[in-house]
C-alpha cells in the first residue's frame, strides 16, 4: 500500500474530486488542510509517506526536508514548474517528480480583478455599503491610461489584450521581450525605467528567478507616479516587501494589488494588511475549479504511471 500525503488542501477539496474508494486497493491517502508552521513540523508529519501531492509553491520541498523523509519516492505537483521543489536533490535521491497541466487564464483574469478593484475603490465601497453608507468615493477610468506590463508571456499577453479592449495604451518590458509578439499585440516595447516612470498601472508577469528578485524596490518606487498602482500576481519576492510597505506608508504610490507574498499564508499581523489602499487576495491566481479538476486527477494518474514504471509528465527542468 502506497501512503500518500495530500498537502495544503486549504479548501478541503481533494476528497470531493477524487473517489478514494476507487483507489483504496493501491493508495492510503491523508489530507493536510493547514500549512505546516515550519520544516521540522513537516518532517515529523511526513516521515512515513511514500508520496506527496503538492499545490505549487505552498509547502517547500527543500533538500533538508527531502533528506529527512526516508520513505519518499514520488512527488506530484500542480503545474509543470514548481520553484519550491529542490529538483536536483530529488533526482539525486531517485525520487520521481511529476507535474500537471495548468490553465494560465485564471491569473490574467485575477489581475483585472485587482486592477478594477483599485481603480474603482471596490474594497472601500463594499465596506462602507455594509455600514450603511452610499457612494463615498469616486473612481478612475481605464480608458486612455497607460498599462505597463513587466513580462509579456502567457499571462502578460492575455492581460495586454484586455487592456487594449479597455482602450488603454499598453507598454511592456522584460529582459527577453519578444518584439514580434509585442508588435502583434499592439504593445509598445519600452525600457524598464521609462515604463516605471510613465505607467499609471504596473503589472508584473515574469517568472521569479535571481534576475527578477527585488526587481521593484526603493529606487523604482521613487520613480513611479504618485497616482500609480502596482499589481503583483506573479511571485512575492519580485517586489521588495520592506520597500513596498515604506512606499505605501509615505504615499509614494496610490495603491497596490497583491495576490502573492514573501511568506504565505500572509501572517495575520503583517503590516500590509493595515493599508486601506492595499487590495490583498490569498494567492487565488490558479485557484479555480477548472484547474483543480486537472490537478488532482492528473496527480493520481501520474502516481499510477510511476508505480507501473511508465512515468508521465516528469519534470525535467
C-alpha positions as CSV (number, residue, x, y, z in Angstrom):
1,X,0.0,0.0,0.0
2,X,1.4,3.4,-1.1
3,X,1.0,6.1,1.6
4,X,0.2,9.5,0.0
5,X,0.2,12.8,1.8
6,X,-2.0,15.5,0.1
7,X,-0.6,18.8,1.3
8,X,-2.1,22.3,1.7
9,X,-5.6,21.4,0.6
10,X,-6.8,24.6,2.1
11,X,-10.4,24.3,0.7
12,X,-10.7,20.6,1.7
13,X,-11.5,19.8,-2.0
14,X,-9.4,16.7,-2.7
15,X,-11.9,14.2,-1.4
16,X,-14.7,15.9,-3.4
17,X,-12.7,15.5,-6.6
18,X,-11.1,12.1,-6.1
19,X,-13.1,9.0,-5.3
20,X,-11.0,7.5,-2.6
21,X,-12.8,4.2,-2.6
22,X,-11.8,3.5,-6.2
23,X,-8.1,3.7,-5.2
24,X,-8.2,2.1,-1.7
25,X,-6.5,-1.1,-3.0
26,X,-3.5,0.9,-4.1
27,X,-3.3,4.1,-2.0
28,X,-3.8,5.2,1.5
29,X,-4.4,9.0,1.4
30,X,-4.0,11.5,4.2
31,X,-5.1,15.1,3.6
32,X,-3.4,18.0,5.3
33,X,-5.7,21.1,5.2
34,X,-3.4,23.5,7.1
35,X,0.1,24.8,6.2
36,X,3.0,23.5,8.3
37,X,4.4,26.0,10.7
38,X,8.0,25.1,10.0
39,X,10.1,22.4,8.3
40,X,10.5,20.4,11.5
41,X,6.8,20.0,11.8
42,X,6.6,19.0,8.1
43,X,9.4,16.4,8.6
44,X,7.7,14.7,11.5
45,X,4.3,14.7,9.8
46,X,5.5,13.3,6.5
47,X,8.1,10.8,7.7
48,X,6.1,7.7,6.9
49,X,4.8,8.7,3.4
50,X,5.9,7.3,0.1
51,X,4.4,10.1,-2.0
52,X,3.4,13.7,-1.5
53,X,0.9,15.7,-3.6
54,X,1.9,19.4,-3.6
55,X,0.0,22.6,-4.6
56,X,2.5,24.7,-6.5
57,X,4.8,26.7,-4.2
58,X,2.9,26.2,-1.0
59,X,5.0,23.7,1.1
60,X,8.6,23.9,0.1
61,X,10.3,20.5,-0.6
62,X,13.9,21.6,0.3
63,X,17.0,19.5,0.3
64,X,16.8,19.2,4.1
65,X,13.1,18.3,4.2
66,X,13.5,15.7,1.4
67,X,16.6,14.3,3.1
68,X,14.6,13.8,6.3
69,X,11.9,11.7,4.6
70,X,13.4,8.2,4.2
71,X,10.3,6.6,2.5
72,X,9.7,9.4,0.0
73,X,9.7,8.0,-3.6
74,X,7.3,10.3,-5.5
75,X,6.5,14.0,-5.6
76,X,3.5,15.1,-7.6
77,X,2.9,18.9,-8.0
78,X,0.3,21.0,-9.7
79,X,1.7,22.7,-12.8
80,X,4.8,21.8,-14.7
81,X,7.1,24.2,-12.8
82,X,7.5,24.5,-9.0
83,X,10.4,26.5,-7.7
84,X,9.6,25.2,-4.2
85,X,11.0,21.8,-5.0
86,X,14.7,21.1,-5.0
87,X,14.5,19.0,-8.2
88,X,18.3,18.4,-8.4
89,X,18.4,16.8,-5.0
90,X,15.1,14.9,-5.5
91,X,16.6,13.4,-8.6
92,X,19.9,12.5,-6.8
93,X,17.7,10.6,-4.4
94,X,15.9,8.9,-7.4
95,X,12.6,10.5,-6.4
96,X,10.3,10.9,-9.3
97,X,8.8,14.4,-9.7
98,X,5.8,14.9,-12.0
99,X,3.6,17.8,-12.8
100,X,0.2,18.5,-14.2
101,X,-1.4,20.8,-16.8
102,X,-2.5,24.2,-15.6
103,X,-4.6,27.0,-17.1
104,X,-2.9,30.4,-17.4
105,X,-6.0,32.4,-18.0
106,X,-7.2,32.5,-14.3
107,X,-4.1,34.5,-13.3
108,X,-4.8,37.0,-16.1
109,X,-8.4,37.3,-15.0
110,X,-7.5,37.8,-11.4
111,X,-5.1,40.6,-12.4
112,X,-8.0,42.5,-13.8
113,X,-10.0,41.9,-10.6
114,X,-7.2,43.7,-8.7
115,X,-6.9,46.5,-11.2
116,X,-10.6,47.2,-11.4
117,X,-10.9,46.8,-7.6
118,X,-8.3,49.5,-7.0
119,X,-9.4,51.9,-9.8
120,X,-13.0,51.9,-8.6
121,X,-12.3,51.7,-4.8
122,X,-14.3,48.4,-4.6
123,X,-12.9,47.4,-1.2
124,X,-13.8,50.7,0.4
125,X,-17.2,50.9,-1.2
126,X,-18.1,47.4,-0.2
127,X,-17.0,48.0,3.4
128,X,-18.9,51.3,3.5
129,X,-22.0,49.8,1.9
130,X,-22.2,47.2,4.7
131,X,-22.0,50.1,7.2
132,X,-25.0,51.8,5.6
133,X,-23.1,54.5,3.6
134,X,-23.8,55.3,-0.1
135,X,-21.2,56.4,-2.7
136,X,-18.4,57.5,-0.5
137,X,-15.6,57.7,-3.1
138,X,-15.1,58.3,-6.8
139,X,-13.1,56.1,-9.1
140,X,-10.9,56.3,-12.1
141,X,-11.4,55.2,-15.7
142,X,-9.1,52.8,-17.5
143,X,-9.6,54.3,-21.0
144,X,-6.6,56.3,-22.0
145,X,-4.4,55.2,-19.1
146,X,-1.0,53.6,-19.6
147,X,-0.7,49.9,-18.6
148,X,2.9,48.9,-18.1
149,X,3.5,45.1,-18.2
150,X,6.6,43.6,-16.8
151,X,6.6,40.4,-18.8
152,X,4.7,39.5,-21.9
153,X,4.5,35.7,-21.7
154,X,1.3,33.6,-21.5
155,X,-0.3,35.6,-18.7
156,X,1.1,39.1,-19.7
157,X,-0.2,38.7,-23.2
158,X,-3.7,37.9,-22.0
159,X,-3.6,41.0,-19.7
160,X,-2.4,43.1,-22.6
161,X,-5.3,42.0,-24.8
162,X,-7.8,43.0,-22.2
163,X,-6.0,46.3,-21.6
164,X,-6.3,47.1,-25.3
165,X,-10.0,46.2,-25.2
166,X,-10.5,48.8,-22.4
167,X,-8.8,51.4,-24.7
168,X,-5.6,51.6,-22.7
169,X,-2.1,52.3,-24.0
170,X,-0.2,49.1,-23.3
171,X,3.6,49.0,-22.9
172,X,5.9,46.2,-21.9
173,X,9.4,45.4,-20.7
174,X,11.3,42.2,-19.8
175,X,14.8,41.1,-20.2
176,X,13.8,38.8,-23.0
177,X,10.8,40.6,-24.5
178,X,9.7,39.1,-27.8
179,X,9.4,42.1,-30.1
180,X,7.3,40.2,-32.7
181,X,4.8,39.2,-30.0
182,X,4.6,42.8,-28.8
183,X,4.0,44.1,-32.3
184,X,1.3,41.5,-33.0
185,X,-0.5,42.5,-29.8
186,X,-0.1,46.2,-30.4
187,X,2.1,46.6,-27.3
188,X,4.8,49.2,-27.3
189,X,8.2,47.9,-26.1
190,X,9.7,50.3,-23.5
191,X,12.8,50.3,-21.2
192,X,12.2,49.3,-17.6
193,X,12.9,52.8,-16.4
194,X,10.5,54.5,-18.8
195,X,7.8,52.0,-18.1
196,X,8.0,52.6,-14.4
197,X,8.1,56.4,-14.8
198,X,5.2,56.7,-17.1
199,X,2.7,53.9,-16.4
200,X,-0.5,54.5,-14.5
201,X,-0.7,50.8,-13.7
202,X,2.3,48.5,-13.5
203,X,1.5,44.7,-13.5
204,X,4.1,42.0,-13.0
205,X,4.1,38.8,-15.1
206,X,7.6,37.4,-15.1
207,X,8.9,34.2,-13.6
208,X,10.7,34.6,-10.3
209,X,14.5,33.9,-10.6
210,X,17.6,35.6,-9.5
211,X,17.4,38.2,-12.2
212,X,13.9,39.3,-11.2
213,X,14.3,39.1,-7.4
214,X,13.8,42.6,-5.9
215,X,13.1,43.9,-9.3
216,X,10.8,46.6,-7.8
217,X,12.5,48.2,-4.8
218,X,13.0,51.7,-3.3
219,X,14.6,53.1,-6.5
220,X,11.7,52.0,-8.6
221,X,9.1,53.3,-6.1
222,X,10.8,56.7,-6.2
223,X,10.4,56.8,-10.0
224,X,6.7,55.9,-10.1
225,X,3.9,58.4,-10.4
226,X,2.2,59.2,-7.1
227,X,-1.0,58.2,-8.8
228,X,0.3,54.8,-10.0
229,X,-0.9,51.4,-8.9
230,X,1.3,48.3,-8.7
231,X,-0.2,44.8,-9.3
232,X,1.7,41.6,-8.5
233,X,0.1,38.2,-9.3
234,X,3.4,36.6,-10.1
235,X,5.6,36.0,-7.0
236,X,6.1,38.0,-3.8
237,X,9.9,38.4,-3.8
238,X,9.9,40.2,-7.2
239,X,8.8,43.2,-5.2
240,X,10.9,44.1,-2.2
241,X,8.3,43.9,0.6
242,X,10.0,46.3,3.0
243,X,10.3,49.0,0.3
244,X,6.7,48.4,-0.7
245,X,5.5,49.0,2.8
246,X,7.6,52.2,3.0
247,X,6.2,53.4,-0.3
248,X,2.6,52.9,0.9
249,X,3.3,54.4,4.3
250,X,4.9,57.5,2.7
251,X,2.2,57.7,-0.1
252,X,4.8,57.4,-2.9
253,X,2.2,55.4,-4.9
254,X,-1.6,55.4,-5.0
255,X,-2.0,51.7,-4.1
256,X,-1.1,48.1,-4.6
257,X,-3.0,44.9,-5.6
258,X,-1.4,41.7,-4.4
259,X,-2.1,38.0,-4.7
260,X,1.4,36.8,-3.7
261,X,3.7,37.5,-0.8
262,X,7.2,36.6,0.6
263,X,5.6,34.4,3.2
264,X,2.4,32.5,2.5
265,X,-0.1,32.3,4.1
266,X,0.4,36.0,5.0
267,X,0.8,36.4,8.8
268,X,-2.3,37.9,10.5
269,X,-0.3,40.8,11.9
270,X,1.5,41.6,8.7
271,X,1.8,45.4,8.0
272,X,0.4,45.1,4.5
273,X,-3.0,44.1,6.0
274,X,-3.4,47.5,7.5
275,X,-3.2,49.8,4.5
276,X,-6.6,51.0,3.1
277,X,-5.1,51.2,-0.4
278,X,-3.7,47.7,-0.4
279,X,-6.1,45.2,-2.1
280,X,-5.0,41.8,-0.9
281,X,-6.0,38.4,-2.0
282,X,-4.8,35.0,-0.6
283,X,-2.9,33.7,-3.7
284,X,-6.1,32.8,-5.7
285,X,-4.3,33.1,-9.1
286,X,-4.7,29.5,-10.1
287,X,-7.4,28.5,-7.6
288,X,-10.3,27.6,-9.9
289,X,-12.5,24.6,-10.2
290,X,-11.2,24.1,-13.7
291,X,-7.6,23.9,-12.6
292,X,-8.3,21.8,-9.5
293,X,-10.2,19.2,-11.7
294,X,-7.0,19.0,-13.7
295,X,-4.5,19.0,-10.8
296,X,-5.8,16.2,-8.6
297,X,-6.8,13.6,-11.2
298,X,-3.6,14.1,-13.1
299,X,-1.5,13.7,-9.8
300,X,-3.2,10.4,-9.2
301,X,-2.7,9.4,-12.9
302,X,1.0,10.4,-12.6
303,X,1.4,8.3,-9.5
304,X,-0.1,5.3,-11.1
305,X,2.2,5.7,-14.1
306,X,5.2,5.9,-11.8
307,X,4.3,2.7,-10.0
308,X,3.8,1.0,-13.3
309,X,7.3,2.1,-14.3
310,X,5.9,4.3,-17.2
311,X,6.1,7.8,-15.6
312,X,4.4,10.7,-17.4
313,X,4.7,14.5,-17.1
314,X,8.1,14.1,-15.4
315,X,9.7,17.5,-14.5
316,X,13.0,17.8,-16.3
317,X,14.0,21.3,-15.5
